[in-house]
């Protein structure tokens, strides 16, 4: 394992310390887990895909007319 150093604002450090305590881990472990999650989420060539299906548009035909939704074109 390599050692590194980071600088945090006092409020961020306090929040990280509290979250680490809540999870029962060290701040270093909390940071490793957060970094691992961030790297895993950004590992694809289409990072926006991690949001697919998260939000409902309320439009039952949105999937049939994706270009209309994405590019704001009027519907036929």
One Martini backbone bead per residue (centre of mass of N, CA, C, O) as a GRO file, in nm:
protein
   76
    1UNK     BB    1   0.099   0.035   0.021
    2UNK     BB    2   0.038   0.366  -0.025
    3UNK     BB    3   0.130   0.692   0.065
    4UNK     BB    4  -0.074   0.982   0.140
    5UNK     BB    5  -0.169   1.334   0.103
    6UNK     BB    6  -0.428   1.549   0.234
    7UNK     BB    7  -0.650   1.828   0.208
    8UNK     BB    8  -0.883   1.970   0.448
    9UNK     BB    9  -1.143   2.103   0.554
   10UNK     BB   10  -1.260   2.123   0.865
   11UNK     BB   11  -1.552   2.032   0.799
   12UNK     BB   12  -1.480   1.781   0.633
   13UNK     BB   13  -1.320   1.638   0.852
   14UNK     BB   14  -1.550   1.620   1.059
   15UNK     BB   15  -1.741   1.457   0.877
   16UNK     BB   16  -1.548   1.221   0.824
   17UNK     BB   17  -1.506   1.139   1.116
   18UNK     BB   18  -1.804   1.080   1.178
   19UNK     BB   19  -1.847   0.865   0.955
   20UNK     BB   20  -1.627   0.672   1.043
   21UNK     BB   21  -1.746   0.619   1.321
   22UNK     BB   22  -2.020   0.513   1.225
   23UNK     BB   23  -1.866   0.271   1.057
   24UNK     BB   24  -1.596   0.175   1.209
   25UNK     BB   25  -1.362   0.353   1.075
   26UNK     BB   26  -1.125   0.498   0.923
   27UNK     BB   27  -1.046   0.760   0.734
   28UNK     BB   28  -0.880   0.604   0.531
   29UNK     BB   29  -1.101   0.395   0.466
   30UNK     BB   30  -1.314   0.593   0.373
   31UNK     BB   31  -1.148   0.704   0.136
   32UNK     BB   32  -1.099   0.439  -0.012
   33UNK     BB   33  -1.399   0.376  -0.063
   34UNK     BB   34  -1.472   0.636  -0.215
   35UNK     BB   35  -1.262   0.600  -0.440
   36UNK     BB   36  -1.354   0.325  -0.541
   37UNK     BB   37  -1.640   0.417  -0.620
   38UNK     BB   38  -1.557   0.637  -0.820
   39UNK     BB   39  -1.387   0.456  -1.011
   40UNK     BB   40  -1.614   0.255  -1.079
   41UNK     BB   41  -1.819   0.466  -1.195
   42UNK     BB   42  -1.580   0.581  -1.412
   43UNK     BB   43  -1.493   0.318  -1.600
   44UNK     BB   44  -1.657   0.399  -1.828
   45UNK     BB   45  -1.744   0.543  -2.150
   46UNK     BB   46  -2.050   0.585  -2.001
   47UNK     BB   47  -2.123   0.759  -1.726
   48UNK     BB   48  -2.437   0.816  -1.768
   49UNK     BB   49  -2.544   0.515  -1.729
   50UNK     BB   50  -2.573   0.517  -1.410
   51UNK     BB   51  -2.863   0.686  -1.456
   52UNK     BB   52  -3.024   0.476  -1.572
   53UNK     BB   53  -3.353   0.469  -1.440
   54UNK     BB   54  -3.371   0.685  -1.200
   55UNK     BB   55  -3.559   0.870  -1.378
   56UNK     BB   56  -3.879   0.986  -1.422
   57UNK     BB   57  -4.071   1.161  -1.668
   58UNK     BB   58  -4.389   1.070  -1.722
   59UNK     BB   59  -4.330   0.949  -2.011
   60UNK     BB   60  -4.434   0.668  -2.180
   61UNK     BB   61  -4.279   0.762  -2.473
   62UNK     BB   62  -3.974   0.833  -2.434
   63UNK     BB   63  -3.830   0.572  -2.551
   64UNK     BB   64  -3.946   0.625  -2.850
   65UNK     BB   65  -3.837   0.953  -2.825
   66UNK     BB   66  -3.537   1.035  -2.747
   67UNK     BB   67  -3.461   1.272  -2.933
   68UNK     BB   68  -3.683   1.458  -2.834
   69UNK     BB   69  -3.585   1.471  -2.541
   70UNK     BB   70  -3.280   1.544  -2.577
   71UNK     BB   71  -3.325   1.775  -2.827
   72UNK     BB   72  -3.621   1.918  -2.818
   73UNK     BB   73  -3.813   1.814  -3.013
   74UNK     BB   74  -4.083   1.797  -3.172
   75UNK     BB   75  -4.364   1.625  -3.194
   76UNK     BB   76  -4.552   1.449  -3.438
   0.00000   0.00000   0.00000
